[in-house]
Amino acid sequence: MVIDLGAAGRFTGGGKLQHKDGAATLESAQFTLHTDKLNLRQLHSSLHATSLAGNISLQGKAKQQTLTARLTQKDLQLELQALLNASKLHLQQARLQARQGSLAVSGQASLQGQRDFALTLRSQHFDPAALGPQLPAADLNGSISVDGKLAPAWQASATLDLQASKLAGHPLTASGKLRADARHLSDVDLRLQLAQNSASIKGSFGAAGEQLRWLVEAPQLNAFSSDIGGAASVSGSISGSMAAPRSSFELDARGLMLSASKHANPDSRVHASGELTLAGASKRPELNVQGTVQKLDPAAFGSAQSGSIQADFRADARLAQDWRAALSLTLQPSTLGSAPLSGRATLQADRQRISNADIDLHLASMALSAKGSFGKAGNKLEWKLAAPQLAPLGPQFGGALQAAGVLAGTSAKPALSFTLDGSNLHLPGARQIASIRGSATLGSTESTSDVPMVADIDISRYGSPTLSLNRLRLQTSGSRSAHTLQLSASNGDFDASVKLAGSWANDSWSGTLNTLQNRGRFGFTLAAPAALKVTAERDSGVAGLLHPQQISVGSASLQLPDGSIRLDQLEKNGASWRSKGQAQGVPVNYLAQLSPAWHDFVRSTLNIGAEWSLNLQAASNGAAPALDGMLRVYRESGDLTITGADLPQALGLRMLDARADLTDGNLRLQLNLDGSRAGQARFDASTRLVDGHLSQHSPFTLSGSANMGSIAWLAPLAGQPGMEVDGVLKLNVAGSGSFAAPQLNGDLNGEKLTLTLPEQGIKLRNGQLQARISGDQLTLQNLSFDGTEGRASAEGWMRYADNQASMNLKLVADKLEVLARPDRILVVSGSSSLTRDAKQFQLTGKYRAERASIELANENTPTLSDDVIILGRGAAVGKAPQGMPLNIDLEADLGDAFSLKGKGLNAQLAGTLRIRVSERRAPRVQGSIRVVSGTYAAYGKQLSIERGVINFSGAYDNPGLNILAVRHGPEGEALSETNVEAGVEVRGTALAPVAKLVSTPNVSDSDKLAWLVLGHGIDSTGGNDMALLSTAAGALFGGGQGRLANALGVDELGVKQAAGTAAGSATGLQSTVVTVGKRLSARAYLSFEQGAGTATSLVKLKYKLNPRITLQFQTGTNNALDVLYNWAFD
């Protein structure tokens, strides 16, 4: 036995029936049904998708049967136990467990006599949202009990008790009771409390004179729905009979608003009263209501304009399929924005007619009026809009618009005439129209069947976020029985026009498509007129053409600049579409005009042909869409050349044929490719659509093979200038399963693979690839290359299962030369692993530099400015979207032969670093780099690096520094005050270095600087040396307040010219002095000045008494006390 529920799943099983001695009386029965997957979402769209599994079983004898069911998944469980004993049904348990809550029903019923029944529903922490996203979130705790009888006439009583519950996060309680039969409700007493809101209903209903009085007090409307706000009170009474009930009501609401709005007016008020009646045998709802509105702000309901609306209204309506309504509105003095608003409106309407319309509305200088009727012979509705300024409507509006017209006739045979004139229009959605002018006369109220259809509407400079037009024009001429229609539109990309001629009769338009062309991008021309017929829904009138029921286009041919497209059939019938045709000689460049990537990476002479025959059943009435037919695209002539790199690669296409076939939801795809350079490929795949589209559960089968004699054409697609690849690749694959769980078998092999990056000096050759595809996994058995030196290899696996990709690859380098340029040579050995799971990539490994020689580029090397464009190179690629994070844990050993040259440095380096990157955070580095030996050239001299250690203990850009560079004197000479060995010691961190001058033996800082820069003491410095010392000090220390001065802990270090005997100068010293200064406080500054030519020196202390007067104490070669003053005048 199979019970097929379609996409919801199926039950399978069986059982047996046993009769006593071949008699008709059933002695015993046993059935069991099983499901592996029951999807409740497919039974009702408001429920969550489920995968329930379990059994339903029926067992019994002649007088007793037992039904049990148990269906479960991780967070949902359905259980049922019911017993039928003779004529008594016992529902022992029907229980739904959803997450932490449950809903249970128990009871019993008699199947004979009065058919008594009693049922109890109990809820414990039940949350309806656990069953579906559209159901309310709640925590329900309570019970409902119902008992009664079904014969001879049904009677029932019920009680409700709901305590300690919540709805949408608000406290909820409810209690009540009632008695009911087919004609009467009695003893009704129901109460509900939700947050601060309450509702009650009490009384009896059904007999003459009885009433059910009801009341809703809602000071907190957002407890009912988060979409509304404000407070309301509604009361009324229900009277009449079950056959014709009616309810009076009275509403008083304050501060109404939509929660998305930020402009609630707490003083706004809506008062309404009326009556709702269910009339007639069909119980059609009829409503009459009247009321007032005070200080209502449109912005509280989402309008862009705030305001204050005062109005009186009345409405009488029948709310049914044959609806009708009578409306009356009077606007008392109101405002919208800052503009005055006033007016009135009355009208009556039903499905066929608008009658007695009288509308006169005014907003600032704008006026809208309409008067008359429409929908019946002899009716006429005149209307007029005068809007010299649309801005009062809101910030999205602007410009001027004048329009007037007359609407007459019926909806089936309308007659419309109008004129309009607008300029500089600004409309919602960022739409703009520079000008619109037009007039039209469509239809006539005369009894003749041939009525005019004349229109001319001209729009210039239309703009929106998605479309801009220089001009759009619609023209019609003629009559209903014979007319022409011409539409043209143009902008910078296209200049299109269409011209039709035909007639309108019996809800159908039929005629000829005479012209269809575009003289811009994607140019085409209709080769010959084509028949066209459009049929609307019965009695829908001209407006029905916007939603046609039938469309039929005769044979048509479009001539392209090169090639053509022929349409043999295009029909619509209800929700069904049919199309058949073919294309010949269409250049691929024509189809790819809007793709910048195509122009950057492809040069094409390829012309393709196509043929299709398609039947589409659009989604309607809840049915999924369906598509049947075929589509084939194939090469006719020409080739493709990949141009994205320095060496364009032609594919040498001889054949390209792709075909898709769809039958009853089964899709088959076939591809055949043959090219002298692209190689050969053949693929054949089949799948089944689920609900009209592909899903992860769609089954498929696949077989295919590819043999690429050269993969050189793939290199330009990598986007790496200068990169070259080559070699042979072969693929064979077959498989089945679903897209979420593929089961594939095959192999991927490559030989003679090469990868060359000339700019980096990388050349990998003799590449070999062996990979095996099995199930949902590709096993990389071997991928290896020979370098100019050494070898690289990789192995591991990649997997795709449950819509997730994973991998584990091991990469090995054995004395591999990864850089081979004249200025950069690097040979490495080591291994690493690259893994991927559902959340991240992980790269771990250890590499050692066997040999390295790196020369740093000269800072003076010229570079191209940003505005220089190199022809042939693609445009800069925008920032790629952020993908899955890559976590890194790599150890790098510089080895024993790592040399670094450039920018004055010539050193042998050693050390080990561990580099870690986690969760897209900045890299963290542990380890150190040390200088084994080396020198640093500065000012034509060689400084020996005695100690050079860079320690990393966290941030990659702030390592610790421990560096000592010394200028050695002549070998064999003892160090003394006349033979000083000077240098610089740097400690601290890269972001906060601390540097000081050092020397052996220890001398003054000015002497250290002279020995470091000049090679002798400062007392031996002559004029030329002083110029050199000044230049060097300026370059080293950035002037008197430079970087070295800051590193040494002083505020001034430099060489300057003294000002003779001017106030504040170093009186008594030569004109050239070396200065070291330090600020002691906000008022005190201490400096030392040393003459460059003789042993003359000064120590000065400046102390600022106030902003105008400073004391200067001076001792040394010259002793003095100066009083310095500063006086400023306007």
Residue, then its C-alpha position, 0 to 999 in steps of 0.5 A: m500500500v502506498i499513500d503518495l502526498g506529493a512533495a509532502g512525502r509518502f506512506t508505504g506499508g501493508g497489512k492483512l484482513q481476516h474473515k471468520d470462515g469466509a464470512a463477510t464479518l471481519e474477525s481481525a485487521q492489522f495494518t502498518l504504514h511507515t514514512d521516512k520523511l513527512n514535510l508539513r510545509q508542503l501540506h500548509s505553507s504557514l508551517h515549518a519544513t519538517s522531516l517527520a519519520g515514524n509509523i501509523s498502525l491499526q490493529g483490531k478484532a471484530k468489536q475492538q480496534t486500536l489506532t496508534a501513531r508516532l511521528t518524530q523528528k529532533d524537536l517535533q513529535l506527534e503521538l496518537q492513541a485511540l480505541l474503538n470498543a463497540s460503539k464507544l470511541h476513546l481518545q486516550q491521547a492525541r499529543l503534539q510536542a513542539r520544542q519545550g511545549s505540548l498540546a494534548v487532546s483527550g476524551q470520548a464519544s458515543l457513536q449511538g443514541q444521543r451521541d454524547f461527547a466530551l473533549t479536553l484540550r490542555s496546553q503546557h508552555f505551547d508556542p505556536a511559532a514552533l510550528g511555523p514562522q507565520l504563527p504568533a509567538a506565545d507561551l500558552n498554559g491552560s485548558i478548554s473543555v467541551d461536552g454535549k450531544l449531537a442527537p437529536a439536535w446538537q447541544a454543547s457547553a464549554t469552559l476556558d481557563l488560561q493562566a500564566s501565559k504570554l502572547a508576543g511577550h505580553p502577559l495573557t490570561a483568559s477565562g470563560k464559559l458558554r452554552a450553545d445549540a443551533r439557535h441559541l447562545s446562553d450563559v456567555d461569560l468570557r474575559l481576556q486580559l493581554a498586558q494592559n488590554s482587556a476584552s469581555i463578552k457577556g449575555s445571551f443571544g438568539a432569542a427575542g430581547e437577548q443581547l451579548r454585550w461586548l467591550v474591548e479596552a486597549p490602552q496598549l494597542n501594540a500588545f496586539s500587533s507590533d505594527i500599530g500603536g495608540a489606544a482604543s476603546v470599542s464597545g457594542s452589543i450583538s442582537g437578532s437571531m442566528a439567521a440574521p445577527r447584527s452588532s452595534f459598535e462605538l469606537d474611540a481611538r487616540g494617538l493611532m500610528l504605525s509603529a514604523s512611523k516616528h510621528a505619532n500625535p497623542d492628541s489625535r482622535v478617531h470617533a466612529s459608531g455604526e452597525l454591522t449586519l449579516a443579511g440574507a441567506s448568504k449572510r452578506p456583511e452590511l456596514n454603516v458607519q459615521g464618525t469624526v477625525q481630529k488632529l490626525d497626522p498622516a506621517a503617523f501612518g507612513s506618509a512623508q508629509s506631516g499634517s493635521i487632518q480634521a474631517d467628518f465621514r459617513a459610509d454605507a457598504r455591502l461587503a460581498q462579491d456584489w459589493r456597493a458603497a456610498l461614501s461622504l467626506t467633509l474636510q474641516p480646515s486642515t493642513l498637510g505639511s505647512a499647506p492648508l487642506s480643505g474640501r469635500a467628496t461624495l460618491q456611490a460605487d459598485r462593481q459596474r458603476i460610479s455615480n453621483a460623484d462630487i469631489d472638490l479638494h484643495l491643497a495650497s494652490m492645487a485643486l482636484s475636482a470631479k463631478g458626474s457618473f460613469g458606468k452606464a449609458g449616458n453617464k459622464l464624469e468630468w475631472k480636472l487637476a490644477a497643480p502649479q506646484l506639486a511640492p506641497l504633496g511632499p519632499q518627493f514631489g515637484g514641478a507643475l502639472q495641469a490635466a483635465g478630461v471626461l470619462a464616459g460610457t461603461s467599463a466595457k465600452p469606456a470613452l475617455s478624453f483628456t489633455l495634460d501638460g507638465s514640466n520639471l516633474h519630480l515623482p516618488g522613486a527618484r523619477q524625473i520628467a523634464s516635460i510631458r504633454g499630450s491629449a487623447t480621445l479614446g472611445s465615444t458615447e455615441s451608439t455607433s460601433d466605430v469610435p475614435m482612438v486618437a492620442d499623442i503623448d510626448i515625454s522628454r528627459y525621463g530619468s529613474p534609478t534604473l532607466s533614463l530616456n531622452r524621449l518617449r512618445l506614444q501616438t494613436s490615430g483612427s477608430r476602434s475598428a481601424h487604428t494605428l499605434q506608434l511608440s518610440a523611445s530613445n537614449g544614449d544606448f538605444d533608439a527603438s520604435v514599434k508601429l501597430a495597426g489593427s482593430w478592437a472588438n469583443d474584448s480582443w485586439s487583432g492586427t499587424l505588427n508593422t515596424l519593430q526596430n532599434r537603431g542603437r545598441f542591440g540593433f535589430t529590424l523586423a524584416a516583414p509585418a507580423a500578425l498579432k492578436v491580444t484577447a482580454e478577460r470577458d467584459s474587462g474592457v480596454a483595461g483588460l489588455l494590461h492582463p491579457q488572457q490570450i496572445s498570438v504572434g504570427s511568424a516574424s523575423l528580426q534582422l540583426p546587424d549580422g545574423s537573424i532571429r526567426l520566431d515561428q510561434l509565440e502564443k499565450n493562453g491563460a497561464s500557458w505560453r508556447s514559443k518556437g523559433q531559430a537564430q542564425g549567424v548571431p555574433v557572440n559579440y552582439l550578445a555580450q555588449l553589456s559585459p565589460a569582462w567580455h571586452d577585457f578578456v575575449r576577442s571573438t569572431l564566433n557566430i552561433g545559431a540556435e533553435w528552440s521549442l518551449n511550453l511554459q505553464a506559469a504558476s497559478n492557483g497554487a500550482a507550481p510552474a512547469l516548463d517543457g521543450m528544448l533549446r539548442v545553441y551551436r557554433e556556426s563559424g568563427d573562434l574565441t581568443i582569450t586576451g586577458a594576458d600578454l600572450p592571447q590564446a585562440l581556442g581553435l573551435r571546430m564545434l560547440d553544441a549545447r542542448a537542453d531538453l525538458t519533459d514532464g519536469n525532467l531536464r537533460l543537458q548535453l554539451n559537446l566541444d572540440g577545438s584545436r587548442a581548447g581540446q575535446a569535451r563531452f558532458d551529458a547530465s539529467t535532473r528533475l525539477v522540484d516545484g518547477h525549479l532546481s533544488q538541493h534535493s533534485p536528483f541527477t545523473l552525469s557522464g562526461s569527459a574532457n581531453m585538453g591537449s593544451i591548457a595554455w588558453l586558461a592562463p589569461l583567465a587567471g588575471q595575472p599579467g605575464m603568467e603562462v601555463d601549459g600541459v595536458l588535462k584529461l577528465n572522465v566522470a560519471g555520477s548520480g545522487s542529488f545536488a546536496a549529496p552527489q555520488l560521483n566516480g571518475d579521474l582527473n589526470g594531467e601531464k607535462l604541466t608548466l607554470t611560469l611567472p617571468e616577473q618573479g623568475i618562477k618556472l615550474r615544469n614536468g608537472q604531473l596530476q593524478a586525482r580520483i573522484s569517488g562519491d562526494q570526494l575528490t582525492l588528490q593522489n599526486l600533484s608535483f612540479d620540478g622547479t629550476e631547483g628542487r621539487a614541489s608536490a601536493e596531496g589530499w582530498m576535497r569534499y562537497a556534502d550537505n551543501q558544504a565544501s571541505m578539504n585537507l591538502k598537504l603541500v611539500a617543497d623540497k629545495l624548491e626555488v620559488l624566486a629566481r630573479p637577478d635581485r631575488i633568489l629564494v630556495v625553500s624546503g618544508s611542508s604545510s597543510l591547508t584545510r577547510d570546514a564549514k566556517q574557515f580555511q586553516l593553513t599550518g606548516k613549517y618552511r626553511a630557507e635553504r638559500a636566499s639573496i634578497e636585494l631591496a629596491n632603490e627608493n629612487t626607482p621611478t614608478l608610474s603615476d595613478d593616472v597612467i593606463i597601460l593599454g591591453r591590461g584590464a581595468a583595476v578589479g574592485k574590492a572583492p566581497q569578503g569570503m571565508p576567513l583564512n586562519i594561518d599558523l606558519e613557522a618560517d626559518l631563515g636558515d644559514a644562508f639568508s642575505l639581505k642587501g640594499k639601501g646601504l644594508n649588507a647582512q647575513l640574517a638568521g632566526t625563526l618566526r611563527i606567524r599566526v592569523s585568526e578570525r580576520r584579525a591582524p597577524r601575530v608574530q612570535g620569534s626573532i631575527r638576528v644579524v649574523s654579520g653585516t654592515y650599513a653604509a652611510y655618508g660614504k662610510q661603513l658601519s659594522i653591525e655589532r648587534g642586531v636583533i629584532n624580537f617579535s612577541g605579538a603585533y607584527d608591526n611593533p617588534g622589539l629592537n636591540i641594534l648596535a652599529v659602530r664605525h671602527g677606526p684603523e686596525g691596530e691602533a689603540l682606542s683613546e680620546t684621539n681614536v674614538e670608536a663611535g656608533v648608535e644603539v637603538r632599543g625599544t620597539a619599532l613604534a617607540p624606538v629609544a636611540k643613543l650615541v655610544s663610543t669607546p672611550n666615552v666622550s661628549d655627545s658632540d664628539k660622538l656625533a663628530w666621530l660617527v659622521l666625520g671620523h675625528g673629534i669636533d675640535s679638529t673640525g674645519g669649515n668644510d667638515m662643519a658643512l658636512l657635519s651640518t648636512a649629515a646631522g640634518a639628515l640623521f636627526g631631522g634638524g634641531q628637533g629631529r627624530l634622533a634628538n627625540a630618541l636620545g631624550v633631548d629636545e634639541l640636537g644640531v649644528k647652527q650659526a650663532a648670532g654674534t653678540a645679539a641678545g640670547s646668543a652664545t656670546g664669546l663662541q665662534s659662529t658655528v656651534v653644536t647645540v644640545g637642549k632639554r626642556l626641564s619644565a613649562r618655564a625652564y629650558l637648559s642648553f649646552e653649546q660647543g664651539a666647532g673650532t676651539a674648546t669653547s662652550l656655554v651652558k645656558l638656563k632660560y626661565k620664563l617669569n611670565p609671558r612677557i619677561t624671561l631670565q637667561f643665566q649663562t656660564g662657561t667661556n662667557n658668564a652673563l645674566d640677561v633679562l629678555y622681554n617681549w611686548a606686542f602691539d596691535 
